[in-house]
Amino acid sequence: MDDLLAPVQDLLEGQIDFHGQRITVRLSTALLIIFSAIGFVVGYIQQDIHLTLWITLAGTLVTALAVVPPWPVYNSHPEKWFTQGTGKTNIAGIVVDGIKVK
């Protein structure tokens, strides 16, 4: 059963880096503002609040599709955290509950 769920878990895990987070925040803000403005203008011209709401909803769905999945472009600058297995680390040590962890 774990063999079947492992690829799905890797797909949904959502590995993105700090640069990718910055991109997603800016992209989501810009897309939501653009679609809201378009919805407002079109709804005002047509005098139809339902049209405004549908355009804004469509913009929200497009934004979610662009931002929520962990697209590879959002993990193009991964961070190097620890070197494991080499025996040489530049870390002085991490103390957890008074115990030094290697």
C-alpha positions as CSV (number, residue, x, y, z in Angstrom):
1,M,0.0,0.0,0.0
2,D,2.9,2.4,0.8
3,D,4.3,1.7,-2.7
4,L,1.1,3.1,-4.2
5,L,0.8,6.1,-2.0
6,A,4.5,7.2,-2.2
7,P,4.3,8.8,-5.6
8,V,1.1,10.6,-4.7
9,Q,2.7,11.9,-1.5
10,D,5.7,13.1,-3.4
11,L,3.5,14.9,-5.9
12,L,1.4,16.6,-3.2
13,E,4.3,17.3,-0.8
14,G,4.8,20.8,-2.3
15,Q,8.6,21.3,-2.3
16,I,9.3,25.0,-3.2
17,D,12.1,27.2,-2.2
18,F,12.2,30.7,-0.8
19,H,12.5,32.3,-4.2
20,G,9.5,30.3,-5.4
21,Q,7.5,31.5,-2.4
22,R,8.3,35.1,-3.4
23,I,7.2,34.4,-6.9
24,T,3.9,32.8,-5.8
25,V,3.0,35.6,-3.5
26,R,3.6,38.3,-6.2
27,L,1.9,36.2,-8.9
28,S,-1.2,35.5,-6.7
29,T,-1.5,39.2,-5.7
30,A,-1.1,40.4,-9.3
31,L,-3.6,37.9,-10.7
32,L,-6.2,38.5,-8.1
33,I,-6.0,42.3,-8.5
34,I,-6.1,42.0,-12.3
35,F,-9.1,39.7,-12.4
36,S,-10.9,41.7,-9.8
37,A,-10.4,44.9,-11.8
38,I,-11.5,43.3,-15.0
39,G,-14.6,41.9,-13.2
40,F,-15.5,45.2,-11.7
41,V,-15.1,47.1,-15.0
42,V,-17.0,44.6,-17.1
43,G,-19.7,44.3,-14.4
44,Y,-20.0,48.1,-14.2
45,I,-20.3,48.5,-18.0
46,Q,-22.9,45.7,-18.3
47,Q,-24.6,46.6,-15.0
48,D,-24.5,42.9,-13.9
49,I,-23.3,41.9,-10.5
50,H,-23.4,38.2,-11.4
51,L,-21.0,38.8,-14.3
52,T,-18.6,40.5,-11.9
53,L,-18.8,37.6,-9.5
54,W,-18.3,35.0,-12.2
55,I,-15.2,36.8,-13.6
56,T,-13.7,37.2,-10.1
57,L,-14.4,33.5,-9.4
58,A,-12.8,32.5,-12.6
59,G,-9.8,34.6,-11.7
60,T,-9.5,33.0,-8.3
61,L,-9.6,29.5,-9.9
62,V,-6.9,30.5,-12.4
63,T,-4.8,31.9,-9.6
64,A,-5.2,28.8,-7.6
65,L,-4.2,26.7,-10.6
66,A,-1.1,28.8,-11.1
67,V,0.0,29.0,-7.5
68,V,-1.1,26.0,-5.5
69,P,0.6,23.1,-7.4
70,P,4.3,22.8,-6.7
71,W,5.4,23.6,-10.2
72,P,9.1,23.0,-10.9
73,V,9.8,26.7,-11.6
74,Y,9.0,27.3,-7.9
75,N,11.9,25.0,-6.8
76,S,14.6,26.3,-9.1
77,H,16.8,27.7,-6.3
78,P,16.9,25.0,-3.6
79,E,18.7,25.7,-0.4
80,K,21.5,23.5,0.9
81,W,20.8,22.9,4.6
82,F,23.0,20.2,6.1
83,T,25.7,17.9,4.7
84,Q,24.8,14.5,5.8
85,G,27.0,11.4,5.7
86,T,30.3,13.1,5.0
87,G,31.4,13.4,8.6
88,K,32.5,17.0,7.9
89,T,30.0,19.6,8.8
90,N,30.3,23.3,9.5
91,I,27.7,23.1,12.2
92,A,28.8,23.6,15.8
93,G,25.9,21.5,17.0
94,I,22.2,21.8,17.7
95,V,21.0,21.6,21.3
96,V,17.6,20.0,21.8
97,D,16.4,19.8,25.4
98,G,20.0,20.1,26.7
99,I,21.3,17.3,24.5
100,K,23.7,18.1,21.6
101,V,22.4,16.6,18.4
102,K,24.8,15.9,15.5
